[in-house]
Amino acid sequence: MQASSMEGKVALVTGAAAGLGRSTALKLAQAGADVAIVDIAEDGLRETASDVEAAGRKALVLSLDLSERANCATAVQQTLGTFGRLDALCNVAGVMKPGPTTAFPDEAWDLTMKVNLEAPFFLIRAALPHLLEAHGAIVNVTSCAAFQGQAYFAAYCATKAGLTHMTKALAMEYIKEPIRINAVAPGGMMTGLVHGMAALAGCDRELIGRMGSLRGMCEVDEVADCVAFLASPAAKSYHGACINVDAGITAD
Ligand SMILES: NC(=O)c1ccc[n+]([C@@H]2O[C@H](COP(=O)([O-])OP(=O)(O)OC[C@H]3O[C@@H](n4cnc5c(N)ncnc54)[C@H](O)[C@@H]3O)[C@@H](O)[C@H]2O)c1
């Protein structure tokens, strides 16, 4: 699964300061795209920008908190203002706040909904007219948590199932238009996100153990290859798809 040329094209990648977002931004730059990189973590963004520039492409650093709704439109406007077009939107940013439901804080619920579910919608809403003009693509990063009942992850699972189904609803709404809208559902990857698992100390280990794959973790770069492929014209027949890259977790 490899991205085709993105020469002359522009991609906006959220969550690009680390992990899957950074790898996706780099893959798209290597395919020839200039990249607007969005994240709340400015230091990480600067490192990603260096990687993109080392690949010979331009990077626009957008240090924004996507839990603030207005920042979603700002990210799109600034991308257009700098590069003049938008060909691909990759919604990669996410938070994972696990915990026993009776002790789950309101703030963790609100943040999970805002970053994982609402921000992709408001980014998509702002980007759609420009993506239609460019015959572009949207790729939403969901999770195997969209398909598995994961103990202690009710909020996270709800947002990832919601984003997966939002992808399908949008794919139908725009099925007659020149745009492709897809999702990638990764399994476990060794990134900063999984440090959140520490909050599960003291929870039932048997239930936690049921979330993993017998084949172990997925490689970040391998998942990023899939995101970049769907963002590129190579994926011309993909629309409304959700590709599971999860080492067999959802085979169960
Ligand atoms: N790591 C896994 O095991 C795994 C499994 C399935 C799905 N995913 C999904 O993959 C995506 C990328 O996660 P990752 O594994 O690379 O983790 P990560 O923590 O390395 O990356 C997530 C990025 O999102 C950014 N972010 C968080 N809140 C933000 C906000 N309010 N505004 C802007 N940016 C914000 C973080 O700063 C971080 O750079 C997420 O959507 C995650 O849910 C991860």
The ligand as a MOL file (V3000), in Angstrom:
LIG
                    3D

  0  0  0     0  0            999 V3000
M  V30 BEGIN CTAB
M  V30 COUNTS 44 48 0 0 0
M  V30 BEGIN ATOM
M  V30 1 N -1.2340 4.2310 19.6700 0
M  V30 2 C -2.2280 3.3500 19.5660 0
M  V30 3 O -2.1430 2.2440 20.1110 0
M  V30 4 C -3.4540 3.6780 18.7430 0
M  V30 5 C -4.3390 2.6450 18.4340 0
M  V30 6 C -5.4650 2.9410 17.6630 0
M  V30 7 C -5.7010 4.2280 17.2460 0
M  V30 8 N -4.8230 5.2260 17.5610 0 CHG=1
M  V30 9 C -5.1270 6.5690 17.1070 0
M  V30 10 O -4.0410 7.0730 16.3540 0
M  V30 11 C -4.0530 8.5060 16.4070 0
M  V30 12 C -2.6420 9.0170 16.6610 0
M  V30 13 O -2.2480 8.6300 17.9490 0
M  V30 14 P -0.7410 8.1800 18.2880 0
M  V30 15 O -0.7970 6.7550 18.6490 0
M  V30 16 O 0.1760 8.6490 17.2160 0 CHG=-1
M  V30 17 O -0.5020 8.9530 19.6660 0
M  V30 18 P 0.3110 10.2980 19.9700 0
M  V30 19 O -0.0530 10.6370 21.3670 0
M  V30 20 O 1.7480 10.1020 19.6360 0
M  V30 21 O -0.3030 11.3530 18.9460 0
M  V30 22 C -1.4940 12.0560 19.1900 0
M  V30 23 C -1.2470 13.5110 18.8780 0
M  V30 24 O -2.4790 14.2320 19.0510 0
M  V30 25 C -2.1370 15.4760 19.6350 0
M  V30 26 N -3.2630 16.0940 20.3350 0
M  V30 27 C -3.8580 15.6560 21.4700 0
M  V30 28 N -4.7680 16.5500 21.8780 0
M  V30 29 C -4.7480 17.5810 20.9910 0
M  V30 30 C -5.4560 18.8040 20.9000 0
M  V30 31 N -6.3480 19.1830 21.8230 0
M  V30 32 N -5.1840 19.6270 19.8620 0
M  V30 33 C -4.2510 19.2840 18.9300 0
M  V30 34 N -3.5390 18.1400 18.9830 0
M  V30 35 C -3.7880 17.2900 20.0010 0
M  V30 36 C -1.0230 15.1210 20.6280 0
M  V30 37 O -0.2940 16.2650 21.0450 0
M  V30 38 C -0.2040 14.1210 19.8360 0
M  V30 39 O 0.8480 14.7240 19.1210 0
M  V30 40 C -5.0730 8.8740 17.4790 0
M  V30 41 O -6.2700 9.3100 16.8700 0
M  V30 42 C -5.2970 7.5780 18.2200 0
M  V30 43 O -6.5720 7.4960 18.8250 0
M  V30 44 C -3.7020 4.9720 18.2950 0
M  V30 END ATOM
M  V30 BEGIN BOND
M  V30 1 1 1 2
M  V30 2 2 2 3
M  V30 3 1 2 4
M  V30 4 1 4 5
M  V30 5 2 4 44
M  V30 6 2 5 6
M  V30 7 1 6 7
M  V30 8 2 7 8
M  V30 9 1 8 9
M  V30 10 1 8 44
M  V30 11 1 9 10
M  V30 12 1 9 42
M  V30 13 1 10 11
M  V30 14 1 11 12
M  V30 15 1 11 40
M  V30 16 1 12 13
M  V30 17 1 13 14
M  V30 18 2 14 15
M  V30 19 1 14 16
M  V30 20 1 14 17
M  V30 21 1 17 18
M  V30 22 2 18 19
M  V30 23 1 18 20
M  V30 24 1 18 21
M  V30 25 1 21 22
M  V30 26 1 22 23
M  V30 27 1 23 24
M  V30 28 1 23 38
M  V30 29 1 24 25
M  V30 30 1 25 26
M  V30 31 1 25 36
M  V30 32 1 26 27
M  V30 33 1 26 35
M  V30 34 2 27 28
M  V30 35 1 28 29
M  V30 36 1 29 30
M  V30 37 2 29 35
M  V30 38 1 30 31
M  V30 39 2 30 32
M  V30 40 1 32 33
M  V30 41 2 33 34
M  V30 42 1 34 35
M  V30 43 1 36 37
M  V30 44 1 36 38
M  V30 45 1 38 39
M  V30 46 1 40 41
M  V30 47 1 40 42
M  V30 48 1 42 43
M  V30 END BOND
M  V30 END CTAB
M  END
